[in-house]
Amino acid sequence: MLHGNRGHEAGSQCAGRACCSASLSAPARICFFPRMPDHADEAPALEAEARLFTRYLVGRPPPAELVDRYRAANAAIFTEPVAREDAALVAFAHRHPWSVSLLDAASGLLRPGSLLRNKILLMAAILETSPAFADEFLPRDARPLRLLLALLAHGTVAVARAALGAVVYAAAVRSRA
């Protein structure tokens, strides 16, 4: 049986915790998910994320202005509690920057709406709308044969990343958040 309006089952692991006994005027928290850090605590982590995802997407670091935009967009968009699996994926990417492309490819297939994937897409949108990086996202002239060869090469790499990424993904979701 669910108790209160919190979405917890009676006798669950959160029984007796403050989140279940909080007044109705306080925002409800779900005990099964780690609480998102306060804004002041998450600023360095979001700056590191912005730099990590920008290097993954375009191969160079972002200017401070785009890091600030990324921080502001995170505060506005990602307001819900973070699922343990999502927190583990993002934390794994922070600890192992080499894994971002693999986790992105695997998440695209296994869990397209994951927090990691959404954060990468958010950074891509910020970069795409920035004059300094817009050229990275604009189409290039390509001859048909060159286009076909590039398509085959990129497709092969994408499949390999997704396959290897599925293995890394399984390890990442089991890791600590």
N, C-alpha and C positions, 0 to 999 in steps of 0.2 A: 504494500500500500504506500502511496506517495504521501508524504507529510508536508503540510503547509503548501506553499506555492513554489517551492524550491526545485522540484523535479528530482528529488532523491527518494530512494526506497527506505522504508522504515528499517532500522537496524543496519543501515549501510555504514561504510567506513567513515562517513562524516558525522555520524550521530554524536550530538553533544558539542560539535564545533561551533564556533561563533557564526559561521555563515548560515547555519540552519536555525540558530536562535536569534538572529538579528531581527530588529524591528521591521515592520512592513514598509516603513519609510526609507530604509536603507536599501541600496541596490543589491539584488540577489546575486550570489556567486555560486558557481557550481564547484563543489569540492573535488570532483574528479579531475579537474583541469588545473594546471598550474596558473597562478594569478599572473597577469601581465605586470611587468615591473612598472614602477612609477616613472613618469616622464623624465625626471632628472636622472634616474638610474639607467634608462634605456638609451639616452643620447649617444654615449660612446659606442654601444652595440649597433645602433642604427647607422652611425657614421661608418663603422667598419663594414656593415652590410652594403651600404651604398657604394663604397670603394670596391668591395669584392664583386658585386654584381655588375658594376660598370666595367671592371677589367674583364669579366667573363663575356660581356656583351660586345664591347668595342675594343678591348685590348689596351686601354690606357685609363689612368685615374680621372675621376670627375673633378671639376672645380668646386670650391666650397659652396657656391651658390646652388649647385644641383644637389649637393649633400643636404643642404638646408631644405630644399624642396622635398627631397625624399623623406626627411624627418617629419616635416609638416603633413605630407600626404599619408604617412603611416599613422600619425596621430588622428587624422580625420577618417581614414578608411578602416583600419584594423582596430575596431573598438570592442569587439566581442572577446570573451575568454578564449584562450588558445588550447586546442586539443593537445593531449600529451604527444601524440604521433607527430603533429605539426611542429611542436616545440622541439622535439627530438631531431627532426629533419633540419630545421633552421640551425640549431646548435651544432649539429654534425657538420653542416656546411661552413659554419664559423671556424670550427676546429680543424677542418680538412678542406681548405680552399680548392684543392685539386678535384674534389668530388662534385663541385657545383654543376658542371656540364652533364655529368652522369646522372645526378639526382634530378636535374631538370628534365632530361630525356625520359627517365623512368616515371617521373611524376606526370608527365604529359600523357602517358599511357595508363598508368595505374591509378592515379588520383589527380585529374586535371584541375580540380578546385583547391588543391592543397595550398597552405599558407606560403610555402617556399615558392611555388610556381607563381602565385599571385604577387609576391614581392618582386620576383624577377620581372614579371610583366609590368609592374608599376615602374620599376627603374627603366625598363625599355621605353615606356611611354614618356617618361621625363626626358630621357636622352633624345628621343625622336623629335620632341618639340623644342629642343635647344638648338640654336643656330650653330654652336660649336660642334655638335654631333649629328646634325640632320643629314649630312651627306652620307653617313654610314648606313642610313636606312632608305636612301633614294635608289631607284633602279639604275642599273648601269647598262650601257650598250653592250650587247653581246651578239656574236654571230651564232647562227643556229647550231653548228657543230660544237662550238665552245660551250654554248648553253647546255646542250645535251650531256656533254662530258662532265660539266660542273654539277648538273643535276644528278647524274649517276654517282659521282664521287660524294656529294653531300648526302645523298640518300643512303649510301653504304655506311658512311660515318654515323649517320643518325641511327640506323638500325643497330650498329655495333655499340654505340653509346647507350641506347635503350636496353639492350641485352645485358651489358655489363652494369649499367645503372640499376637494373632490377636487383642484382646481387647486392650492390652497395646500399640500395634503398632498404632492403630487408635488414641489413646490419644497422643502418642509421636509425630506423624506427625502434630498434631494440636498445639503442644506446641511451645514455642519460640526456635529459633535456638541459 
